[in-house]
């Protein structure tokens, strides 16, 4: 089962940001972009995407991205 992926960051200059990748029933993903304004997350962008992968040094010894199932992409 696919899980929602959330990435938050605060740039040196500017408002805090957040990207959310949410699985959709059709198998694609929704990429939502938010900006923190007055203590509230406000949506500033949306896009449908077909594939999402996350790469971290702890997940793999190779440079290949890790798929949403946790297996290295080939």
C-alpha atoms as one frame of an Amber mdcrd trajectory, in Angstrom:
protein
   0.000   0.000   0.000   1.272   3.451  -0.872   1.654   6.013   1.911   1.575
   9.788   1.830   5.039  11.405   1.623   5.634  14.793   3.287   8.765  16.961
   3.024   9.022  20.230   5.005  11.799  22.810   4.969  12.544  26.403   5.905
  14.702  28.396   3.484  17.242  30.907   4.774  15.122  33.708   3.266  11.414
  33.145   2.871   8.483  31.229   4.279   8.507  27.589   5.346   7.440  25.211
   2.580   5.927  21.744   2.408   5.544  19.205  -0.406   2.966  16.463  -0.009
   2.702  13.475  -2.345  -0.627  11.699  -1.866  -1.566   8.441  -3.619  -4.713
   8.650  -5.735  -7.245   5.868  -6.377  -6.247   5.705 -10.085  -2.660   4.726
  -9.152  -1.109   8.148  -9.819  -0.048  10.685  -7.204  -1.106  14.226  -6.308
   1.801  16.600  -5.604   0.631  19.475  -3.421   2.843  22.410  -2.520   2.173
  24.543   0.547   3.621  27.715   2.053   3.322  28.678   5.726   1.511  32.010
   6.051   0.222  33.430   9.335   0.614  30.016  11.070  -1.500  28.277   8.399
  -0.369  26.022   5.532  -1.731  27.515   2.290  -1.760  25.535  -0.942   0.280
  27.277  -3.636   0.567  24.515  -6.230  -0.837  21.194  -7.419   0.230  18.674
 -10.021  -0.665  15.082 -10.937   2.392  12.819 -11.210   2.738   9.207 -12.332
   5.695   8.087 -10.223   7.325   9.075  -6.931  10.602   7.793  -5.520  12.713
   8.753  -2.523  16.453   8.184  -2.233  18.234   8.154   1.124  21.674   6.784
   2.027  20.136   4.591   4.743  17.733   2.886   2.302  20.214   1.762  -0.336
  23.906   1.268  -1.017  23.474   2.285  -4.660  22.589   5.553  -6.351  19.246
   4.099  -7.507  16.089   5.718  -6.123  13.905   3.700  -3.764  10.359   3.137
  -5.016   7.273   3.676  -2.874   7.287  -0.094  -2.136  10.856   0.196  -0.787
  12.609  -1.711  -3.614  15.469  -0.207  -5.622  14.320   0.833  -9.104  16.013
  -0.973 -11.977
